[in-house]
């Protein structure tokens, strides 16, 4: 652990206070990353990167200044503090409304995520053999169609932070993560091509690679992709049908149509010229957005999650955030600045990608709350419909209102039973239509990994999104092509 820089972080806060700043925050932030990628079992790239530095934020005369440095010496750090101070001072006279932070109970704690098996104890040859064996299993799984390419990647990283501010926060953390993903292309010239991109990622150690069991399920998935090319029929598009939306699509939907529009800075318009706007307005707390079964939670504290943290980058203790609760817009994602503007408390949503980025409002692990049904019970009450298990493409407008998901693995449902594959069904609907149409969810909560992008310059942070399988009624499907 890099706690040898702790004194520099404390010194930065003291120096900012001595200059006269009303608030000073210093964050030591380290990211060490390595990995490899392969195509058809052959290694095509090896990655190793390392970044560390100290980020500074100060408030001077109601203006916020930010600076960072990778020069980890007393002179380098005090220089960064003075740079942030000068920026804030220069902009103070242009500030229409003084920047203030909400009063919070801040943490003084050290915590870390646990590795059961350190990736550093696994030699490079074993990691490359994993990719070679995966290619053999996948390429030999089918005979009529063929696997054109399998690009796979493995990554391991460690994130360490020391967050100290003049309001009393003193938080040290270490979070190791492992990721494993692939892009597989299955082709049959007379029938077309199917492409599947998927990524696993979580906090922990190399034990996760064994737990994901990619060697077991991916050859079976490839067999299914071949069957889609050979056997799948067109989906019903002539009239509205009931749709069971798979957990993978549900997870993506709640991330995009609940998580992003619930970010308080986005609601205020800060992201409008960058990542887009939000259909949610500041006065919409308490408005109904869906049925009573629609509850969406964002929870950084889930053990082993990709978006795991117990305290955010402002030192605020994390907790589950109920963004939509029983179909009602319940709370926004806040840092201390937006919380002050909205007259509430921060719910620990301040995250930065690295020492070069400021903490901004971010998601962590966003999911649709499971229900009490089994998957079989969801099916039983569908006379005619479609089960869309996974997706191949998607898009959403910049207000997070109109959205479209192109299905990959999907099945026709007749009288409560799966009756065969359908190809290229498209779920196209508004945010309110989706959440209002949900009448049941099963209890099988699954999470999926991603890197969420936001900000200018762009900051990508690790997240999970997930949910159960959910049933929506009377939806008119479309078809790709």
C-alpha positions in Angstrom: 0.0 0.0 0.0 1.1 3.5 -0.8 0.5 5.1 2.6 4.0 6.7 2.5 2.3 9.6 0.8 -0.1 10.2 3.7 2.0 13.1 5.1 1.9 14.9 1.7 -1.9 14.7 1.6 -2.1 16.1 5.2 0.4 18.8 4.3 -1.6 19.8 1.3 -4.7 20.4 3.4 -2.8 22.4 6.0 -1.2 24.6 3.3 -4.5 25.4 1.7 -5.9 26.4 5.0 -2.9 28.6 5.7 -3.5 30.3 2.3 -7.0 31.2 3.5 -9.2 28.7 1.7 -12.5 28.0 3.4 -12.4 24.4 2.3 -9.4 22.2 1.3 -9.5 18.7 0.0 -6.5 16.5 -1.0 -6.8 13.0 -2.6 -3.9 10.7 -3.2 -5.0 8.4 -6.0 -3.1 5.4 -7.5 -4.2 3.2 -10.3 -1.9 0.2 -11.3 -3.2 -1.9 -14.2 -1.9 -4.8 -16.3 -3.5 -7.2 -18.7 -3.3 -9.0 -22.0 -5.5 -9.5 -25.1 -5.7 -12.3 -27.6 -7.2 -13.1 -31.0 -8.1 -16.7 -31.8 -5.9 -17.9 -28.9 -2.8 -15.9 -29.9 -1.6 -13.1 -27.7 -1.8 -9.8 -29.6 -1.2 -7.3 -26.8 0.2 -6.9 -23.3 -0.7 -3.9 -21.1 1.0 -2.4 -18.1 0.2 1.1 -16.8 0.7 3.0 -13.6 -0.5 6.4 -12.5 -0.4 8.2 -9.2 -0.7 11.7 -8.0 -2.5 14.1 -5.6 -5.6 16.0 -6.6 -6.5 19.3 -4.8 -9.8 21.1 -4.5 -10.2 24.4 -2.6 -13.0 26.9 -2.1 -12.0 30.5 -2.0 -14.5 33.3 -1.7 -17.3 31.0 -2.9 -15.3 29.7 -5.9 -14.0 26.2 -6.5 -10.5 25.6 -7.8 -9.0 22.3 -8.8 -5.4 21.2 -9.6 -3.4 18.0 -9.5 0.2 16.9 -9.6 2.1 13.7 -10.1 5.2 15.3 -8.6 5.0 13.7 -5.1 7.3 16.0 -3.3 6.5 18.7 -0.7 7.3 21.4 -3.4 5.2 19.6 -6.0 2.1 19.3 -3.7 2.2 22.8 -2.3 2.6 24.1 -5.8 -0.6 22.3 -6.8 -2.4 23.7 -3.8 -1.3 27.2 -4.8 -2.4 26.7 -8.4 -5.9 25.5 -7.2 -6.1 28.5 -4.9 -5.2 31.0 -7.6 -7.7 29.5 -10.0 -10.5 29.8 -7.4 -9.4 33.3 -6.5 -9.4 34.5 -10.1 -12.9 33.1 -10.8 -14.5 34.3 -7.5 -15.6 37.6 -9.0 -17.4 35.8 -11.8 -19.2 33.4 -9.5 -23.0 34.2 -9.7 -23.8 31.9 -6.7 -21.2 31.0 -4.1 -20.2 27.3 -4.1 -21.0 25.7 -0.7 -20.9 22.0 0.4 -23.5 20.3 2.5 -22.7 19.5 6.1 -22.1 15.8 6.5 -20.8 13.2 8.9 -17.5 12.3 7.3 -15.4 9.2 7.7 -12.1 8.5 9.4 -11.4 5.0 8.4 -9.3 2.5 6.5 -10.8 -0.3 4.4 -10.0 -2.6 1.5 -11.6 -5.3 -0.7 -10.1 -8.7 -0.2 -8.3 -10.9 -2.8 -8.5 -14.6 -2.0 -6.0 -15.3 -4.7 -3.6 -12.6 -5.8 -3.2 -12.2 -9.6 0.5 -11.6 -9.0 0.8 -15.2 -7.8 -0.4 -16.5 -11.2 2.3 -16.6 -13.8 1.9 -15.1 -17.3 2.0 -18.5 -19.0 -1.1 -19.7 -17.1 -3.0 -16.5 -18.1 -2.1 -17.0 -21.7 -3.1 -20.7 -21.6 -6.5 -19.6 -20.4 -7.0 -17.7 -23.7 -5.6 -20.6 -25.8 -7.9 -23.2 -24.2 -10.9 -20.9 -24.6 -10.3 -20.5 -28.3 -10.0 -24.3 -28.8 -13.3 -24.9 -26.9 -15.2 -22.2 -28.7 -13.9 -22.8 -32.2 -14.6 -26.5 -32.0 -18.1 -26.1 -30.6 -20.0 -25.8 -33.9 -19.7 -27.3 -37.4 -22.2 -25.7 -39.7 -21.5 -22.1 -38.9 -18.0 -21.1 -37.9 -16.4 -18.9 -35.3 -14.7 -16.2 -37.4 -13.0 -14.5 -34.5 -12.7 -14.6 -30.8 -11.0 -11.6 -29.2 -10.6 -12.0 -25.5 -9.0 -9.8 -22.9 -7.9 -10.1 -19.2 -7.1 -7.3 -16.9 -6.1 -6.8 -13.2 -5.8 -3.5 -11.4 -5.4 -2.0 -7.9 -6.9 1.4 -6.9 -5.6 3.1 -3.7 -6.8 6.4 -2.3 -6.1 8.6 0.7 -8.8 11.3 1.0 -8.4 14.1 3.5 -10.3 17.4 3.8 -10.5 20.3 6.1 -14.0 19.3 7.2 -12.6 16.2 9.0 -12.6 13.4 6.4 -9.6 11.0 6.6 -10.3 7.9 4.5 -7.8 5.3 3.2 -8.8 2.6 0.8 -7.5 -0.2 -1.4 -9.7 -1.9 -4.0 -8.2 -4.6 -6.3 -10.2 -5.6 -9.4 -10.1 -8.3 -12.1 -11.8 -8.3 -15.5 -12.3 -10.9 -18.2 -14.2 -10.3 -21.5 -14.5 -11.3 -25.1 -16.0 -10.5 -28.5 -17.0 -13.5 -30.5 -18.2 -13.5 -34.1 -20.2 -16.4 -35.5 -20.9 -16.4 -39.2 -22.7 -18.5 -41.8 -22.5 -16.7 -45.3 -26.0 -17.8 -46.3 -27.6 -16.7 -43.0 -25.6 -13.8 -41.8 -23.5 -13.0 -38.7 -23.9 -12.8 -35.0 -21.6 -10.8 -32.8 -21.5 -11.0 -29.0 -19.5 -8.7 -26.7 -19.4 -9.4 -23.0 -17.3 -8.5 -20.0 -17.0 -9.7 -16.5 -15.4 -7.5 -13.8 -15.5 -7.3 -10.0 -13.4 -6.4 -7.0 -11.3 -9.2 -5.7 -8.6 -11.5 -7.0 -7.9 -14.2 -9.5 -10.4 -16.5 -7.9 -13.0 -14.6 -9.9 -11.7 -16.0 -13.2 -12.5 -19.6 -12.0 -15.9 -18.4 -10.6 -17.0 -16.9 -14.0 -16.7 -20.3 -15.8 -16.3 -18.8 -19.2 -14.8 -22.0 -20.5 -18.1 -23.8 -19.6 -20.7 -21.4 -20.8 -19.2 -19.7 -23.9 -19.0 -22.9 -26.1 -22.7 -23.5 -25.2 -23.5 -19.9 -26.1 -21.8 -20.3 -29.5 -24.0 -23.3 -30.2 -27.0 -21.2 -29.5 -25.8 -18.5 -31.8 -25.5 -21.1 -34.6 -29.0 -22.2 -33.9 -30.2 -18.6 -34.1 -28.7 -18.4 -37.6 -30.1 -21.7 -38.7 -33.5 -21.9 -37.0 -34.7 -18.6 -35.6 -38.0 -17.1 -36.9 -39.1 -13.5 -37.2 -40.6 -12.1 -34.0 -44.3 -11.2 -33.8 -44.6 -7.5 -34.8 -48.2 -7.3 -35.9 -49.7 -6.6 -32.5 -48.7 -5.9 -28.9 -47.4 -8.8 -26.9 -46.2 -9.5 -23.5 -42.4 -9.5 -23.1 -40.1 -11.0 -20.5 -37.0 -8.8 -20.5 -33.8 -10.6 -19.5 -31.8 -9.4 -16.5 -28.9 -8.3 -18.8 -31.2 -5.9 -20.7 -32.9 -4.8 -17.5 -29.5 -3.9 -16.0 -28.5 -1.8 -18.9 -31.9 -0.1 -19.0 -31.8 0.9 -15.3 -28.3 2.3 -15.7 -29.2 4.4 -18.7 -32.9 5.3 -18.0 -32.7 5.7 -14.2 -29.1 6.1 -13.1 -27.9 8.7 -15.6 -31.1 10.9 -15.5 -31.0 10.8 -11.6 -27.5 12.4 -11.5 -28.2 15.8 -9.8 -25.5 17.7 -11.8 -27.0 16.3 -15.0 -30.5 17.4 -13.8 -29.1 20.9 -13.4 -27.7 20.9 -17.0 -24.0 20.5 -16.3 -23.7 17.5 -18.7 -25.9 19.0 -21.4 -23.1 19.8 -23.9 -21.1 16.6 -23.0 -23.1 13.4 -22.2 -26.6 14.9 -22.6 -29.5 16.1 -20.5 -32.1 14.5 -18.2 -35.9 14.2 -18.6 -36.0 14.6 -14.8 -36.4 18.1 -13.5 -35.5 19.4 -10.0 -39.1 19.4 -8.9 -40.0 15.9 -10.0 -39.2 14.1 -6.7 -42.4 12.2 -5.7 -43.7 11.9 -9.3 -44.7 8.5 -10.5 -42.6 7.0 -13.3 -43.7 3.4 -13.1 -45.7 0.6 -11.5 -45.4 -0.4 -7.9 -43.0 -3.2 -8.9 -40.4 -0.7 -10.3 -37.7 0.0 -7.7 -34.2 0.9 -8.8 -31.4 1.0 -6.3 -27.8 2.2 -6.6 -25.6 0.6 -4.0 -21.8 1.1 -3.8 -21.4 -1.1 -0.7 -22.1 -4.5 -2.4 -19.2 -6.8 -1.4 -17.2 -7.9 -4.5 -18.9 -5.5 -6.8 -17.1 -3.7 -9.6 -18.3 -0.3 -8.3 -17.5 -1.1 -4.7 -16.6 1.6 -2.2 -17.6 2.4 1.4 -16.8 6.1 1.4 -16.8 8.4 -1.6 -14.1 10.8 -2.7 -15.5 13.5 -0.4 -15.3 11.2 2.6 -19.1 10.7 2.8 -20.2 7.2 4.0 -21.8 5.2 1.2 -25.3 3.7 1.4 -27.9 2.2 -1.0 -29.7 5.0 -2.9 -33.3 4.3 -3.8 -33.6 6.3 -7.1 -37.1 4.9 -8.1 -39.1 3.4 -5.3 -42.3 1.5 -6.0 -42.6 3.4 -9.2 -42.0 6.9 -7.8 -38.9 9.1 -8.4 -37.5 9.0 -4.9 -34.0 10.6 -4.7 -31.2 11.9 -6.9 -27.5 11.0 -6.9 -25.7 13.8 -5.0 -22.2 15.0 -4.1 -21.9 17.7 -1.4 -22.2 20.6 -3.8 -25.4 19.4 -5.5 -26.8 18.3 -2.1 -26.4 21.9 -0.8 -28.2 23.3 -3.9 -31.1 20.9 -3.4 -31.3 21.4 0.3 -30.5 17.8 1.2 -27.6 15.6 2.2 -25.0 13.9 0.0 -25.6 10.3 -0.7 -21.9 9.6 -1.4 -22.0 9.8 -5.2 -18.7 11.8 -5.7 -16.2 9.7 -7.6 -13.1 10.5 -9.7 -11.4 8.3 -12.3 -7.9 9.1 -11.2 -5.8 11.9 -9.7 -6.3 14.1 -12.8 -10.1 14.2 -12.4 -12.3 16.1 -10.0 -14.9 14.1 -8.1 -18.3 14.3 -9.9 -21.6 12.7 -9.4 -21.4 9.0 -10.5 -23.3 5.7 -10.2 -21.8 2.6 -8.6 -23.9 -0.6 -8.8 -27.4 0.1 -10.2 -30.1 -2.5 -10.2 -33.8 -3.2 -10.5 -35.1 -4.7 -7.2 -36.0 -8.4 -7.6 -39.5 -9.6 -7.0 -41.0 -12.8 -5.6 -41.6 -14.8 -8.8 -39.6 -17.7 -10.2 -38.8 -17.5 -13.9 -41.3 -20.3 -14.6 -44.0 -18.2 -12.9 -43.2 -15.3 -15.1 -43.7 -17.5 -18.1 -46.9 -19.2 -16.9 -49.1 -16.1 -17.2 -47.9 -15.2 -20.8 -50.3 -16.6 -23.5 -48.3 -15.1 -26.3 -45.1 -13.1 -26.2 -41.3 -13.1 -26.4 -38.5 -13.6 -23.9 -35.5 -11.5 -24.8 -32.6 -12.9 -22.9 -29.6 -10.8 -24.2 -28.9 -7.9 -26.5 -26.6 -7.2 -29.4 -27.1 -3.5 -29.8 -28.8 -0.6 -28.1 -29.2 3.2 -28.1 -30.9 5.9 -26.0 -31.6 9.6 -26.6 -29.6 12.2 -24.7 -32.5 13.0 -22.3 -32.7 9.2 -21.4 -36.4 9.0 -22.5 -36.6 7.1 -25.8 -34.6 3.9 -26.0 -34.1 0.9 -28.2 -32.6 -2.6 -27.6 -31.9 -5.1 -30.3 -32.3 -8.7 -28.9 -29.7 -11.4 -29.5 -30.9 -14.6 -27.8 -34.7 -14.5 -27.8 -37.6 -17.0 -27.7 -41.2 -17.1 -28.6 -43.6 -17.8 -25.7 -46.9 -19.6 -26.2 -49.2 -20.6 -23.4 -46.5 -20.2 -20.8 -43.8 -22.2 -22.6 -40.7 -21.3 -24.7 -41.4 -22.5 -28.2 -38.3 -21.7 -30.3 -35.9 -19.0 -31.2 -36.8 -15.7 -32.7 -34.2 -13.5 -34.5 -33.6 -9.7 -34.1 -36.5 -8.6 -31.9 -36.3 -4.9 -31.0 -37.7 -3.4 -27.8 -38.3 0.2 -28.6 -40.1 2.3 -25.9 -40.0 5.3 -23.6 -38.6 5.2 -20.1 -42.1 5.7 -18.6 -43.6 3.0 -20.8 -41.1 0.4 -19.6 -41.4 1.1 -15.9 -45.2 1.5 -16.1 -45.6 -1.7 -18.0 -43.8 -3.9 -15.5 -46.2 -6.2 -13.6 -43.8 -8.8 -12.2 -40.1 -9.5 -11.6 -38.4 -12.8 -10.6 -36.1 -13.2 -7.7 -32.9 -14.0 -9.8 -30.7 -11.0 -9.3 -27.8 -10.9 -11.8 -25.1 -8.2 -12.2 -23.2 -7.2 -15.3 -20.0 -5.2 -15.5 -19.2 -2.0 -17.3 -17.2 1.2 -17.4 -19.4 4.3 -17.1 -18.2 7.4 -19.0 -19.0 10.9 -18.0 -17.5 14.4 -17.7 -15.1 16.6 -19.7 -12.5 15.5 -20.0 -14.1 12.0 -20.0 -13.9 10.0 -16.8 -14.5 6.2 -16.9 -15.3 4.5 -13.6 -16.1 0.8 -12.9 -19.7 0.0 -12.3 -22.1 -2.9 -12.2 -25.7 -2.8 -13.5 -28.2 -5.6 -13.1 -31.6 -6.9 -12.1 -34.0 -9.8 -12.4 -36.0 -10.9 -15.4 -39.0 -8.7 -15.5 -42.4 -9.0 -17.3 -43.9 -6.1 -19.2 -47.4 -6.2 -20.8 -48.7 -5.1 -24.2 -45.5 -4.0 -25.9 -45.3 -3.7 -29.7 -42.0 -5.2 -30.9 -40.1 -4.2 -34.0 -37.4 -6.1 -35.9 -33.9 -5.3 -37.0 -33.5 -5.0 -40.8 
